[in-house]
Amino acid sequence: MLIMQNRVALVTGAATGIGEGIARLFASMGAKVILLDRDAAHNEATARSIDGARAVTVDVCDGEAVDTAVRNVGRVDVLVNNAGIFPRRKFIDMTEAEWDQMQNVNLKSMFHCIKAVAPGMIAQGSGKIVNISSVTFHLGTSELSHYVASKGGVIGLTRSLAREFGEHNVHVNCITPGAINTESEKNFVNDEAVRFMVSQQCLKRRIVPLDIARAALFLASDLSDGLTGQTLNVDGGWVMH
């Protein structure tokens, strides 16, 4: 059953990893998928490999560029805010610039994207917004205070906008992924850390982008019409939330 048929879905950070997994699953379920990413080469290559997908090169930290991109797309039924960065840094060594960059990419980018799509969703009386946060918010992970703060902000934004947009039939929900097996993971954790994270899970296997994509599909489709303002934790049973 093509539960996303005739829907236009914007996915940010869609060139690789979780965003790519979401874009692929949405397209397989009938959606017209627009891939937003600042990495033009990877984004265009991914779009070419997905039937009917379109790549749009944009830095989601640039509000004007995001607004222009959304206007060029036209109708938007689903927005998945996935773009983010994950550099580790001890708080005592952290600079103000590093703190600001994390908030700009992980949180303020969602402000830009939601500001761009919300008027259209409200006017059409429907819309699904899915924000990607992180299990680290529930864990309070060390050496990631700027990241955890940004991802906590995502949950707060989700809850507040669910209150504001509910009367317009625009749903706003959130996913907190756990340790996900992506191409970029090796840049942040070693094999020992991976084994430790899996040992903390109830499910003794790696969680992959498809696991997050399936949760996003639920929140972006009619299957979740009774939900808004919620945070769905997809981490293999690491944190009980």
GUTOR-912214 format. One line per 8 residues: number of its first residue (from 1); their letters; for each residue x, y, z of N, C-alpha, C, O. Coordinates in steps of 0.02 Angstrom, whole numbers. Layout:
BEGIN
NUM) a) X,Y,Z,X,Y,Z,X,Y,Z,X,Y,Z | ...
This chain:
BEGIN
1) mlimqnrv) 42,-59,0,0,0,0,44,62,0,87,69,43 | 35,107,-48,75,167,-53,46,222,-9,9,265,-32 | 64,219,55,33,264,103,57,336,98,31,380,132 | 107,349,55,130,418,46,115,443,-24,143,494,-46 | 72,410,-59,57,428,-128,29,499,-133,-12,520,-92 | 53,535,-183,31,604,-197,51,654,-144,23,709,-140 | 100,637,-103,125,683,-52,195,707,-70,237,668,-94 | 207,770,-58,274,798,-70,309,802,-2,285,833,45
9) alvtgaat) 368,770,1,405,767,64,474,799,56,512,780,11 | 489,847,98,556,877,101,595,842,157,570,836,213 | 655,820,141,698,788,191,764,825,191,797,830,139 | 784,852,248,848,888,253,903,839,273,891,789,305 | 965,856,254,1021,812,267,1011,744,235,1024,692,265 | 986,745,172,961,684,140,1012,649,96,996,596,68 | 1071,675,90,1120,645,45,1146,578,69,1162,534,29 | 1150,570,135,1178,509,164,1142,492,229,1100,530,252
17) gigegiar) 1159,434,257,1138,415,324,1063,411,335,1026,385,293 | 1041,436,391,971,433,410,927,468,359,874,442,340 | 948,527,337,908,564,288,898,526,224,843,526,196 | 952,495,199,946,455,139,899,397,149,858,382,105 | 904,364,206,859,307,220,786,329,221,743,293,196 | 772,387,250,703,413,252,680,429,181,624,411,163 | 722,462,142,703,480,74,687,418,32,638,417,-5 | 728,367,38,717,306,-1,652,271,19,614,250,-25
25) lfasmgak) 638,266,83,577,233,105,516,273,85,466,244,61 | 518,338,94,461,380,74,446,373,0,388,366,-20 | 498,374,-41,488,367,-114,459,300,-131,416,295,-175 | 480,247,-97,453,181,-110,380,175,-91,345,130,-114 | 358,221,-48,288,221,-26,247,273,-63,191,289,-43 | 274,299,-118,235,341,-163,247,416,-158,217,453,-197 | 289,438,-112,299,510,-104,344,538,-159,387,504,-186 | 332,601,-175,379,639,-216,428,671,-167,409,714,-127
33) villdrda) 490,649,-169,538,668,-118,585,722,-143,613,716,-198 | 594,774,-103,642,828,-117,698,822,-66,686,826,-6 | 759,811,-90,816,803,-47,853,869,-39,878,897,-87 | 855,894,22,892,956,37,957,938,72,958,904,123 | 1012,963,45,1077,950,75,1126,1002,47,1118,1026,-9 | 1178,1018,85,1228,1065,61,1282,1032,20,1320,1066,-15 | 1286,965,23,1336,927,-16,1305,911,-84,1271,860,-92 | 1317,954,-132,1283,948,-197,1298,882,-231,1252,849,-256
41) ahneatar) 1361,861,-232,1379,800,-269,1345,738,-240,1315,699,-277 | 1350,729,-174,1319,671,-143,1243,675,-148,1209,624,-159 | 1216,735,-140,1143,743,-142,1115,726,-211,1064,692,-217 | 1148,751,-262,1124,737,-330,1132,663,-348,1089,635,-382 | 1186,631,-325,1195,560,-338,1141,519,-303,1115,471,-331 | 1125,538,-241,1072,502,-205,1005,511,-240,967,464,-247 | 990,573,-261,926,586,-294,920,546,-359,866,521,-375 | 975,540,-396,973,501,-458,957,427,-445,931,393,-489
49) sidgarav) 973,404,-387,962,333,-371,894,319,-341,877,262,-326 | 854,372,-332,787,365,-303,736,387,-355,739,443,-380 | 691,343,-372,642,357,-425,600,419,-409,567,422,-357 | 603,467,-454,562,527,-447,587,579,-398,555,630,-388 | 645,567,-367,672,614,-317,704,674,-351,726,671,-409 | 708,728,-314,739,790,-339,788,816,-286,771,820,-227 | 847,834,-308,897,862,-263,897,938,-264,894,968,-318 | 900,968,-206,906,1040,-200,965,1055,-154,965,1037,-96
57) tvdvcdge) 1015,1088,-182,1074,1106,-142,1059,1169,-102,1046,1222,-131 | 1062,1162,-37,1047,1220,7,1079,1208,75,1080,1152,100 | 1104,1261,104,1128,1259,173,1069,1279,217,1045,1336,215 | 1045,1232,259,986,1244,299,998,1296,353,950,1316,387 | 1060,1319,362,1074,1373,408,1060,1441,377,1061,1492,411 | 1049,1442,312,1035,1504,275,960,1511,265,931,1479,221 | 929,1552,306,856,1558,305,829,1581,239,778,1555,216 | 862,1629,207,838,1654,142,842,1600,89,797,1593,47
65) avdtavrn) 896,1561,89,904,1508,40,852,1453,51,825,1427,2 | 838,1437,113,786,1387,127,718,1411,103,681,1373,72 | 703,1474,117,638,1502,97,631,1501,21,577,1484,-5 | 684,1518,-15,682,1516,-88,673,1445,-113,634,1433,-160 | 708,1398,-83,702,1328,-104,631,1302,-95,605,1267,-138 | 600,1319,-39,532,1295,-25,483,1328,-73,436,1295,-97 | 492,1392,-87,447,1426,-134,451,1393,-203,401,1386,-238 | 511,1372,-223,520,1340,-288,489,1270,-290,468,1247,-343
73) vgrvdvlv) 485,1238,-233,454,1171,-230,378,1177,-236,346,1137,-270 | 350,1227,-202,277,1235,-203,245,1199,-144,267,1207,-87 | 195,1159,-158,160,1124,-104,207,1076,-67,245,1040,-98 | 203,1078,-1,241,1031,41,192,999,90,157,1034,127 | 190,933,90,146,897,136,183,871,198,154,865,252 | 247,857,189,287,828,243,355,861,245,387,872,193 | 378,879,305,446,904,315,479,859,367,453,849,422 | 538,832,348,579,795,396,642,836,408,684,842,363
81) nnagifpr) 649,862,468,708,901,488,761,853,515,759,835,574 | 807,834,473,857,784,492,929,811,493,971,782,527 | 943,865,458,1012,890,453,1041,904,522,1007,931,566 | 1104,885,531,1136,896,595,1210,880,593,1234,847,547 | 1246,903,645,1317,887,653,1329,858,722,1287,864,766 | 1387,825,731,1398,786,792,1471,789,814,1500,735,826 | 1503,846,820,1573,847,844,1577,844,920,1543,881,955 | 1618,798,945,1628,792,1017,1674,848,1042,1720,869,1007
89) rkfidmte) 1661,871,1103,1704,923,1132,1689,928,1206,1631,933,1226 | 1741,927,1247,1731,939,1318,1708,1011,1328,1732,1057,1295 | 1661,1020,1374,1633,1087,1385,1687,1137,1404,1685,1194,1382 | 1735,1116,1445,1786,1161,1469,1829,1187,1413,1859,1241,1418 | 1834,1149,1359,1875,1169,1301,1834,1200,1245,1862,1223,1195 | 1770,1202,1252,1725,1224,1199,1728,1300,1190,1730,1338,1238 | 1729,1321,1127,1728,1392,1113,1656,1415,1101,1611,1374,1088 | 1645,1479,1105,1579,1506,1091,1559,1493,1018,1501,1480,1003
97) aewdqmqn) 1608,1496,974,1594,1483,903,1571,1412,892,1526,1399,852 | 1601,1364,928,1581,1294,922,1510,1284,949,1470,1247,920 | 1496,1316,1004,1428,1313,1033,1377,1341,983,1326,1310,970 | 1392,1399,956,1345,1432,910,1335,1391,846,1279,1386,821 | 1389,1362,820,1382,1321,760,1335,1262,772,1293,1246,729 | 1342,1230,829,1299,1173,844,1226,1193,848,1182,1159,821 | 1212,1249,881,1143,1272,886,1115,1293,818,1057,1280,802 | 1157,1324,777,1135,1346,711,1117,1288,666,1066,1289,632
105) vnlksmfh) 1159,1237,665,1148,1180,621,1092,1134,647,1048,1114,609 | 1094,1118,710,1049,1068,737,981,1094,758,932,1056,759 | 977,1157,775,914,1184,800,888,1242,759,830,1241,738 | 929,1293,747,905,1351,710,886,1333,639,842,1365,609 | 919,1282,610,900,1261,542,828,1237,540,793,1246,490 | 805,1207,595,735,1185,598,688,1245,600,634,1243,571 | 710,1297,635,672,1360,634,662,1384,563,607,1401,542 | 717,1385,525,714,1409,456,667,1366,414,624,1392,377
113) cikavapg) 675,1300,419,636,1254,376,562,1255,394,519,1254,350 | 547,1257,459,477,1258,479,444,1324,462,387,1326,440 | 481,1380,470,455,1445,450,437,1446,376,390,1479,355 | 477,1410,336,466,1410,264,405,1369,244,369,1388,198 | 393,1312,277,339,1267,256,274,1279,293,220,1263,268 | 277,1306,353,217,1311,396,160,1352,364,103,1330,368 | 173,1410,334,117,1448,305,78,1407,253,16,1410,253 | 113,1370,211,79,1329,161,39,1273,192,-17,1259,171
121) miaqgsgk) 67,1240,242,32,1186,276,-31,1212,311,-84,1181,308 | -24,1270,343,-82,1299,377,-136,1318,327,-195,1307,339 | -116,1346,271,-164,1366,219,-201,1307,190,-260,1311,175 | -166,1251,181,-199,1192,152,-234,1149,205,-270,1102,187 | -224,1165,269,-258,1130,322,-232,1061,336,-269,1018,360 | -169,1049,320,-139,983,335,-64,987,328,-37,1029,292 | -30,943,364,43,939,359,71,896,414,42,889,468 | 128,866,399,164,825,448,236,850,452,271,853,401
129) ivnissvt) 258,868,512,326,889,524,358,838,571,331,825,625 | 414,811,550,450,761,591,520,788,604,559,799,558 | 535,800,667,600,826,687,644,770,716,621,729,755 | 707,769,695,753,718,720,795,747,777,835,792,766 | 785,719,836,824,739,895,876,684,908,909,662,861 | 886,662,969,936,612,985,924,581,1053,900,615,1099 | 941,517,1060,937,483,1124,984,515,1175,974,507,1236 | 1035,551,1152,1081,583,1199,1046,632,1244,1070,646,1299
137) fhlgtsel) 989,659,1223,952,704,1266,927,667,1328,928,694,1383 | 906,604,1319,883,564,1376,941,540,1419,934,530,1479 | 1000,530,1387,1058,503,1422,1100,557,1456,1133,544,1506 | 1099,618,1429,1143,670,1455,1216,654,1442,1257,658,1488 | 1232,636,1381,1298,611,1363,1353,664,1374,1345,722,1356 | 1409,642,1403,1465,688,1416,1502,704,1351,1497,668,1302 | 1539,759,1353,1577,785,1297,1533,801,1236,1557,805,1180 | 1469,810,1249,1422,828,1197,1371,878,1222,1313,879,1200
145) shyvaskg) 1391,920,1269,1342,965,1301,1309,1011,1250,1250,1024,1254 | 1348,1035,1200,1319,1079,1150,1271,1041,1105,1220,1068,1084 | 1287,978,1090,1244,936,1048,1180,917,1086,1125,924,1060 | 1188,895,1149,1130,875,1189,1084,935,1199,1022,928,1197 | 1112,994,1211,1071,1054,1220,1031,1069,1156,972,1086,1160 | 1063,1061,1099,1028,1075,1036,972,1024,1025,918,1042,1001 | 985,961,1041,935,909,1030,878,914,1081,822,894,1066 | 893,938,1140,840,952,1188,796,1009,1164,735,1008,1173
153) gvigltrs) 827,1058,1132,789,1113,1103,742,1089,1048,687,1116,1040 | 763,1038,1011,720,1010,958,656,981,989,601,991,963 | 663,947,1045,604,918,1078,559,974,1104,498,970,1097 | 588,1025,1133,548,1081,1157,512,1116,1101,453,1134,1107 | 546,1127,1045,515,1159,987,458,1116,961,405,1142,944 | 468,1051,958,416,1005,936,353,1012,978,297,1017,951 | 360,1013,1042,302,1015,1087,265,1082,1081,204,1083,1078 | 303,1136,1078,271,1201,1075,234,1211,1009,178,1237,1008
161) larefgeh) 265,1190,953,233,1199,888,173,1153,880,126,1169,844 | 174,1095,912,116,1051,910,55,1088,940,-1,1080,916 | 67,1126,993,13,1166,1024,-12,1220,975,-72,1230,967 | 36,1254,943,17,1309,899,-17,1287,835,-64,1319,812 | 7,1231,807,-16,1211,741,-73,1161,741,-103,1147,689 | -89,1135,799,-140,1082,803,-207,1101,774,-240,1061,741 | -228,1163,786,-294,1185,762,-297,1189,686,-351,1193,657 | -239,1188,654,-235,1190,581,-224,1120,551,-213,1113,491
169) nvhvncit) -228,1068,593,-218,999,571,-146,988,545,-135,947,500 | -99,1024,574,-28,1014,559,3,978,620,4,1005,675 | 28,918,608,56,877,660,132,888,665,166,893,614 | 157,893,726,229,902,738,252,851,789,231,852,846 | 294,806,767,320,753,810,395,746,803,426,780,762 | 424,704,843,496,701,849,520,628,856,483,586,883 | 580,614,832,611,549,842,678,559,876,716,605,858 | 694,517,925,760,518,956,796,453,938,786,402,971
177) pgaintes) 837,454,885,874,395,866,929,378,918,955,423,951 | 944,314,923,1000,292,964,1064,291,925,1076,336,884 | 1105,241,936,1168,233,900,1153,201,832,1136,142,829 | 1160,240,779,1140,217,713,1202,201,671,1251,238,670 | 1198,144,637,1253,121,595,1251,158,528,1218,137,481 | 1288,214,525,1291,254,464,1364,259,440,1410,240,476 | 1372,285,380,1439,293,352,1483,339,394,1543,329,401 | 1452,390,423,1491,440,460,1506,420,532,1545,454,566
185) eknfvnde) 1476,365,556,1484,346,626,1558,336,645,1579,353,700 | 1596,309,598,1667,295,613,1707,358,628,1762,355,655 | 1680,416,610,1714,479,624,1706,500,697,1742,545,720 | 1660,467,734,1645,488,802,1658,435,855,1674,452,912 | 1651,371,836,1658,317,885,1700,261,856,1701,250,796 | 1735,224,900,1774,166,879,1735,102,890,1679,103,916 | 1764,45,871,1729,-19,876,1712,-36,948,1659,-65,961 | 1755,-19,994,1742,-34,1065,1681,4,1089,1639,-23,1126
193) avrfmvsq) 1676,68,1069,1618,108,1089,1554,80,1059,1501,80,1092 | 1557,56,997,1499,27,965,1476,-35,1003,1417,-43,1016 | 1524,-78,1021,1506,-138,1059,1474,-120,1125,1427,-154,1147 | 1499,-69,1158,1470,-47,1222,1398,-24,1212,1353,-42,1250 | 1387,17,1161,1319,43,1149,1270,-13,1135,1214,-13,1161 | 1290,-62,1095,1245,-118,1081,1231,-157,1145,1176,-183,1154 | 1282,-162,1188,1272,-200,1251,1221,-167,1297,1191,-200,1339 | 1210,-101,1288,1161,-66,1328,1090,-73,1301,1042,-57,1336
201) qclkrriv) 1083,-97,1240,1018,-104,1208,984,-169,1228,1018,-219,1243 | 918,-170,1228,882,-233,1236,890,-276,1174,896,-337,1179 | 889,-244,1116,897,-279,1053,972,-281,1036,1002,-228,1027 | 1001,-339,1033,1073,-345,1026,1093,-345,952,1123,-393,927 | 1076,-292,918,1096,-282,848,1104,-208,836,1080,-167,874 | 1138,-192,781,1144,-121,763,1077,-94,739,1040,-128,702 | 1061,-34,759,1004,2,733,1028,38,670,1080,71,671 | 990,33,617,1010,58,552,963,113,528,908,121,557
209) pldiaraa) 982,152,477,939,206,453,868,184,437,821,223,447 | 859,123,412,792,100,396,747,98,457,687,110,452 | 776,83,516,736,83,577,708,152,592,650,159,612 | 748,203,581,725,271,592,677,292,537,627,326,550 | 691,270,476,647,286,420,577,259,430,528,292,413 | 572,199,457,506,170,469,467,209,521,406,218,514 | 501,233,573,468,275,622,446,341,591,392,366,605 | 489,369,549,472,432,514,413,422,468,370,466,462
217) lflasdls) 410,364,434,354,349,390,289,348,429,238,374,406 | 290,317,487,231,315,530,209,386,548,150,402,543 | 256,428,568,239,496,590,220,542,532,186,592,542 | 242,525,471,227,566,412,164,545,375,142,580,330 | 135,489,393,77,461,358,14,467,399,14,491,456 | -41,445,370,-106,446,405,-107,400,465,-150,406,508 | -59,354,470,-58,306,526,-50,342,593,-68,315,645 | -22,402,591,-10,439,654,-56,498,662,-39,545,698
225) dgltgqtl) -114,497,631,-158,555,633,-183,573,703,-206,629,714 | -177,528,751,-198,543,819,-142,568,863,-151,577,923 | -82,578,834,-24,598,874,2,667,855,4,684,796 | 20,705,904,60,766,892,94,784,957,70,769,1011 | 152,817,951,190,838,1009,227,782,1044,249,790,1101 | 234,725,1010,263,666,1042,336,654,1020,357,676,967 | 373,619,1062,441,599,1047,445,523,1047,432,490,1097 | 463,496,989,467,423,980,540,403,983,580,423,941
233) nvdggwvm) 558,363,1033,627,343,1044,642,278,1006,609,227,1019 | 690,279,960,707,221,919,781,206,931,824,231,895 | 795,165,981,864,153,1001,878,80,1020,928,66,1053 | 834,35,1000,845,-35,1017,832,-52,1089,852,-105,1113 | 799,-8,1125,785,-20,1195,842,-1,1241,852,-33,1293 | 880,51,1224,934,76,1266,904,116,1323,917,102,1382 | 863,165,1307,830,207,1356,755,192,1355,726,186,1301 | 724,185,1413,652,175,1415,620,242,1425,627,274,1477
241) h) 583,264,1374,554,332,1376,482,329,1351,448,380,1349
